[in-house]
Amino acid sequence: MRMVDVIAKKRDGKELTTAEIDWFITEYTAGAVPDYQAAALVMAIYLRGMSRRETVDLTLAMAGSGDTLDLHDVAPFVIDKHSSGGVGDKTTLVVQPIVAACGVPVGKMSGRGLGSSGGTLDKMESIRGWSCNMTLPQFKRQLAEIGLVLSGQTADLAPADGKLYALRDVTATVASAPLIAASIMSKKLAAGADAMVLDVKMGSGAFMPTVESARDLAQIMVDIGTDAGRKTVAMISDMNQPLGSAIGNALEVKEAVETLQGGGPATFWAHCLDVAAYMLLLADKAGTLAEAKELARAARDDGRAFRKFRDMVAFQGGDVAQIDDLTLLPQAQFVEPIIAPRSGFIAAFNTAAIGWASVHLGAGRLVKSDQINYAVGLVLSCAVGDEVAQGQVLGMIHADDRAKLEQARAEVVTAVSWSDTRVAPLPHIYETVTA
């Protein structure tokens, strides 16, 4: 085959064959196809799109470009969840132990913060001594012993995706639904999942701005999972406001633990309950979604889920004293309020701007080499639809630097839009997408 012919075919809007897609991924991963030709092809895909069959073929080729995991020697059924990222999204920390406590082993590989979105591994590293680094045998042993693992990448999974994503990032081709879907799903398939629950965010703090665009992406990913023989469901969830109240690493760990212990924001718990229920439903632990929710509630209410989370922290070297006494988690030097500048109803948030305010405090990275400050962040006590009086406290800033505190205060106030008339609260889930 010749790469120029593959490029020309897609440029002209024709479908690539399975053999052509496999050849491209194999040769590009091996370094035999130069970046300038790969860039030409991804631009052609960006402009011309891909059929369902092409997208599935691309995903499977990317999944097979490196190591693939098989966990069935320790877990007969492997389920995973994926969130497309968001501000205050600490769902994994609650959902994983709930599902594991219901008898479904969950071995998850998570990532670090990206842009204004926090990373699950960064949050967990707020706990002294906790480590996400482990070998594949260690991963399997922990999965077999306690049914719960939260790690960084333990193998060279989907290396073609890493190369293509870096290329797309600098060629203005990131915003392509087939390429986004193939990127996400290739890693999930390579990680050995039998079933997947996809939490696709939409709104001002998400990559997909509307329900319609999120639905398109969700349907493509569900189709990929289905055609690859995996049970897959996607939830389109709201990111027009932060998820829960806490934004920042130790603050989010605290909120997750409080939620596992029966507290936490009601809207955040409702979101976690839905995600956990769909995971239990796909794992055939319940016959209906209502039954699955009852199982999840029971695992939280009787303490099994919290104990499972505590076991995971201990197995991965974390100081469980900080889980038993949340005041031992990193604490910021300054904790000051954000005051409402006017009376009225909260109409909207620029959620990405709120995420960036937390990053600017030190809770995230502006460049790859930045060190995370685990103590800093925000806790917002307001939501879209709330009626607020001038001077009322909207939330608290946790900071270790006075100048950064004042910058964050201004950024959050600017990120709030107001209305003089009543505004309806936002749903946490808009719809569910199935095969």
N, C-alpha and C positions, 0 to 999 in steps of 0.2 A: 504494500500500500504506500501511497505518497500523501504526506500531510496536506499538501496544497490541494489535492483532490477532495479530501475530507472537508477542508475549510470552504472550498467553492460550493460543495454540495449543500452544506448548511446555509451558506450565504444566499443561495438561490431558493431557500425555503423548503428543501427536500428533507425527508427523514433519513437519518443515519441508520445503518444496519447495526445489529448487535455486534458483529465482528469488527466493524469500524470503530465503534465506541470502545470495545475491549482493547483493540490495538492501540488507540490513542492513549488510554489510561496507562497501559503497560509501558509504552514507549516514553511517555512523559514522565512517569514515576522513575524510570531508569535513567532519565536525563538525555534520551536520544532525540526528543522533540524540544527545540529551543523555546524559550519563553515568548519570543515574538510571534511564533506560529500558534502556540497555545492561546495567547492573548487574542489573536485574530479569531480563533474558533469560539472562545467564550463570548466575544463581542457578537459574533454571528448568532450564537444561542440566545444572548440577551435580546437581540433585535427580532429574531425569528421564532424563538420559543422551542419547545420540545413536546412531542406527543407523550402520552402516558407510558407507552412502551419504551420510548427512548429514555425517559426520565428514570424508569425502573432499571433499565440496562446500565445507565450511567451510575446509579446508586450502587448496584451490585458490583460493578467493576471497581468503583472506588472502595467499597467495603472489602473486596478481595485483594486490594493492592498491598496489603501488609498482613500483620498477624490477625487472626480471628480467634476469639475465645470460645471455649466450650466448657461450661460450668456444670453440665448435667451429671458429672460424677459426684457432685456434692449437692446439687439442687435440681430436682427433676423438672421443675418449671421455673423459668427465670423471667421476672417482670421488671420493667424499667419505666421511669417517667422522665420527661424532658420538658423544661420550661424555656421558652424563647427569650427569657430574661426580663428583668424589671426592677423597679425601685422598691426596696423593702421586701423582696421576694425571698423569704426564708422557709418556703413551703416544704422543701425536702427534709428539713430538720424535724418536722412534725409528722409528715406523711410516712417517711421510711420506717420509723419505729412503730407506728401504728400498724402498718401492713405486716411487718415482721412479727409483731406481737400476735397477729391473727394467724400465724403459721405459714406465711408466704415469705420465703427467703428473698431478701432484696440486697443485691450487690451493685452499688452504683458508683460510677466514675464521674466526678464532677469537675468543674473548672473554676477559674479565678475571675475576678471582676473584669468587665469589658465596658469601657466608656462610663456612662452614668449608672450602669447596673452593677450591683455588688456580686461577688463570687462566693459560692457555697464554701469553698475551701478556705477562703480568707476569713469568713465568719467563724468557722470551726477552729481556726488557728488562734482565735481569741482565748481559747482554753489552753492554759499552760501545759506544755509537753505534748499536746495532741499532734499526731503526724498523719498525713495523707499518703506518705510514701511507703510502699510495700511491694514485695515481689508477688508474682502470680501465685506461687505456692502459699504464701502468707494470706493472700486475698481469699483463696479457696478454703484454707483452714479456718479462718474467722467466719466465713460464710457458713461452713458446716457446723461450727460450734455454737454460734449465737444467731445465725440467720440474718445478720446485718453488717454490711461493710459500706463505708463511705471513703473513697480513695481518689487520688489523682490517677492519671493514666498509667496503667501498669504494663502496657505493651505498646508496640508500634502499630497503633490502629489507624487504618485508612490514611496512609501517608500521602496518597494522591490528593486528598482533601486539603491537607496542610499546604501543599504546593499551589493548588488551584486557588485557595482562599487568599493567600498572600498576593497572588497575581490579580485576582478580582479586586482586591482592596486598592490597588494602584492603577486600575484601568477603568474605573467607573462602571463596573459590571456586577457589583454586589447585589443590587436590587433586582434580581431575576428569580422568580418563584421556583422554576425547575432547579436552578443552581443552589438556591438556599435549601430547598427540600432535600436534594441529593447530599448536600454537605451535612445536614443534621442526621439524616437517616442512615448514611453510610457508616457513621461512627456507632450508631445504635445497633445496627445489624452486626458489625464487626465485634461488638462487645458481647454478643451471644444472647440477646433478649429474645424470648419466645413471644412476648406481648409488650405493648407500649401504650402508655397514656401520655398524650402530647398536650401540654398547656401552652396554647398559642396566644400571646398577649396582643392586644390592640389598644391604640390610644396615644396620648401625648408623651408617654414614657416608653413606647414600644416601637419596634421597627415598622410594624404594619399599622398605619394610622386609622384605618376604618375596619368595621366588621366585615365588609365585603372583601377587602384585600386579605384580611386574616383568614376568612373562610376559604379563599382560593388556595392559599398556602397550606392550610390544614387539610383540605381535600386531597391535594397532591401528595402530602406525606402519608395520609391514611391509605391512599391508593397504592403507594409504594410498599407500605407495610403489608397490606393485604396481598398484593401480587407476589411478594417475597415469602408468603406463607406465615406471616406473623399477625396475631390478633392485635388490632390497632384501633384506638379511638382518640379523637382530639376534642379538646374543650377550648372554646374561644372566650378568653377571660379579659377583664378590664384592667387597663393600665393608664386610665385617665386620672388616677390618683394613686399614691403609694399603697402597697398591699400591707395591711396592718398599720401600726403606728410607728414602729421603730425603723430607722434607716441608719445603718452603721453596724459594724461587726459585732462587738460585744453586746450592744443594745439589742441586736436582732437575735442573738443566742438567748439572751434573757427573755425576750418575748416568746421565742419558740418553746423554751422550757416552761414558762408560765402557761402557755397554751396546752402543752402536754399534761400539765397538772390541773387542768380544768378552768384556767383563767384565760388571759389574753383577749384581744379585741374580737368581738362577736363576728365581724365580717371576715376576719382572717380565719377564724375557726371554721366558718361556713365554707370557705374556699378549700381549706385542707380536707374537710369532711368529704366534699365532692370528689376531689382527686383521689383520696384513699379509697372511697367507695368504688370508683371505676376500676382501680387496680385490683381490688378484691373480686369485683364482678368478672373481670377478664381472667382471673386466676381460678374461676369456678368455685370460690368460697361461699358464694351466695347466688340465689336464683334471680333476685331482683335488686335494683339499685337501693330500694328502701331497706331490704334485708342487709345489704352490704353496709349501709350507713349505720344500722344498729350494731353490727359487729365492730365497726370502727369506733363508735361512741363507747361501747363497752370496754374496748381495749384502752381507751383513754381514761374512762371513769374509774376503772378498778386498779389503775396504776401500772398495768403491764407495759404500756407504751413508754412511759417515763423510765421504767426499769430497763427496758430494751435500749433506749437512748443512752442511759448511764453505762450499760454494759459496753456499748460501742465506744464511748469515750475512754473507758478503762482499758479495753483491748488495744486501743490505738495510742496508748501512752499518755492520755490526758489526765489532768488532776480533777478527780471527781468531786473534790471538796468545793470547787468552784461551781459545780452543778448543784450540789446540795445546799450551798449558801451563795446565792447569786451576787451578793455584795462583794464577793471575792474576785469577781470578774474585773477586768481593767476599768478604771473609773477616770473620767476626765477631771481636769483641775477646775474648770469653770462650767457651771450649769445655769443658764439664764433663759428667761422667757422670750418668746416671740409674741408681740402684742398686736392685736387687730387695729389697723389704722382707721377703721370706719365701722359703722354698723351696717348690717344687711345680711344677705344670704350668700354663702359661698357657691359661686356658679361653676367654677372650673379651676383646675390646677395645671400649670405647665410642669408635668411630672418629671420630665427629663431635667429641667432646671433645678428642681428640688434634689434630684440625684446628684447633679453636679455640685450643688452647694455642700452636700456631704463629702464628695470627693475633695473639694477645695479645703475642707476642714482637716483632711488627711486620711479619711476613711477609704479612699481609693487611690489609684495611681494615675497621674497625669502623663508620666513616662514609665517605661517598663521597669526601670531601676529604682523607682520610688519605694520607700518603705511604708508599709501600712501602719497607721496609728489605730490600734484596735479599740481604744476607749471613746473616740470621738464620733459624732453623728447628730442625728435629730430624732426627736420623738414628737410627732404631730398628733394633737388631740382633736382634730377637726376633720370633716369630710364634706364632699360636695353635697349640697342640700341643707347643711347646718345653718341655723340662724345665729348670728354672732353680734354682740354689742361692741361698740368702740371701746378699746382698752382691755377687752377680754384676752386671756392667754390662748393663743393658737397652738402652742407647743413649746418644747424646750430645746435649746441648743447645748450640746455637750462638746466643749472645746478645750484645747490646751494652749491656745494662742489668742490673745485679745483681738488682734487685727483680723485674724481669720474668723473669729466669732462675729464681729461686726459685719464682715463681708457676707457671711452666711445668713445673718439676720436680714440684710437687705435683699439678698437673692431670693429667700423664701417669701418675703412680703411681696416682692415683685411678681412671683410665680402664682399668686392667688388672684383670680378674677372674681368680681362681685356683682350681685344683682340686687335691685330694690324689691323684687318680687320673688315669691317662693320658687325654689328649684327642686326638682325631683331627685332623690338619691340615685346613685348609679348601681346597676346590678353588678355582681362579681362574676357571673357567668352569663354570656349572651346566648350561646347555643352550643350544641354538641354535634360533631361531625363523625359519621361512621362510614363504613365501606359502602 
